[in-house]
Amino acid sequence: MCLGGKTTQTHTPANRRLSSYEKPFVSERSNKEAEMNKFFNFIAGATLGALVGASVAILLAPTSGDELQAQIKAQVEQIQLEVKTAASNRRSELENQLSTLREPRPPA
């Protein structure tokens, strides 16, 4: 460019930092598209991983669904019985302690 007989350079040296108004324009839309692509890829990968994991789990399961449900039900019933027994024992212990505490004490 020629201004008053002097020529000036229109490009900037490589080692000079560009100010905010000199920076090349990057559209906001392309940034959003890149973020959406990352998000979509993550969701697609997570879904594919879940499907593969579920398929492998079904193929490698040692028992059928009905047998597994029966085993779980038996274990839950056993745990419920144990909890009820423990609660009943603890209740009788506490009732004995309470009756002992309610007894009148001899005068000192």
C-alpha positions in Angstrom: 0.0 0.0 0.0 1.3 3.4 -0.8 0.6 6.3 1.6 2.3 9.6 0.8 5.0 8.0 -1.2 5.8 5.4 1.4 5.0 1.8 1.1 3.6 -0.1 4.1 3.2 -3.8 4.7 -0.3 -5.2 5.1 0.7 -8.4 6.8 1.9 -8.8 10.3 5.2 -10.5 11.3 5.0 -14.0 12.5 6.3 -13.3 16.0 3.8 -10.4 16.7 0.6 -11.3 18.6 -2.6 -10.3 16.9 -5.0 -8.0 18.8 -8.6 -9.0 19.1 -9.8 -7.0 16.1 -7.0 -8.4 14.0 -7.6 -12.1 14.7 -9.1 -14.1 11.9 -12.9 -14.5 12.1 -14.0 -17.9 13.4 -17.7 -18.3 13.2 -19.7 -19.0 16.3 -21.7 -21.5 14.3 -18.6 -23.7 13.6 -17.7 -23.7 17.3 -21.2 -24.9 18.2 -21.2 -27.5 15.5 -17.9 -28.8 16.8 -19.3 -29.0 20.3 -22.4 -30.8 19.1 -20.3 -33.3 17.1 -18.3 -34.0 20.3 -21.5 -34.5 22.3 -23.1 -36.7 19.6 -19.9 -38.8 19.4 -19.9 -39.2 23.2 -23.6 -40.2 23.3 -23.1 -42.6 20.4 -20.1 -44.2 22.1 -21.9 -44.6 25.4 -24.9 -46.1 23.8 -22.8 -48.6 21.8 -20.8 -49.5 24.9 -24.0 -50.1 26.8 -25.4 -52.4 24.1 -22.2 -54.4 23.8 -21.9 -54.7 27.5 -25.5 -55.9 27.9 -25.1 -58.4 25.0 -21.9 -59.8 26.6 -23.6 -60.1 30.0 -26.6 -62.0 28.5 -24.3 -64.3 26.5 -22.0 -65.1 29.5 -24.7 -65.3 32.2 -24.4 -68.7 34.0 -28.2 -69.1 34.6 -31.4 -68.3 32.8 -33.5 -65.4 33.8 -36.1 -67.5 35.7 -33.4 -69.3 37.7 -31.7 -66.1 38.5 -35.0 -64.5 39.7 -35.7 -67.5 41.9 -32.2 -67.3 43.4 -32.6 -63.6 44.1 -36.0 -64.2 45.7 -34.7 -66.9 47.9 -31.8 -64.8 49.1 -34.1 -61.8 49.8 -36.4 -64.0 51.8 -33.5 -65.4 53.8 -32.2 -61.9 54.5 -35.7 -60.8 55.6 -35.9 -63.7 58.0 -32.5 -63.0 59.5 -33.4 -59.3 60.0 -36.8 -60.2 61.6 -35.0 -62.7 64.0 -32.3 -60.1 64.9 -35.0 -57.4 65.5 -37.0 -59.7 67.7 -34.0 -60.7 69.7 -32.9 -57.1 70.2 -36.5 -56.1 71.1 -36.6 -58.7 73.9 -33.2 -57.6 75.2 -34.3 -54.0 75.3 -37.6 -54.9 77.0 -35.7 -56.8 79.7 -33.4 -53.8 80.2 -36.4 -51.5 80.4 -38.2 -53.7 83.0 -35.0 -53.8 85.1 -34.7 -50.0 85.0 -38.4 -49.6 85.9 -38.1 -51.7 89.1 -38.1 -49.6 92.2 -34.7 -49.2 93.8 -34.1 -49.8 97.5 -33.5 -46.6 99.4 -29.8 -46.0 100.0 
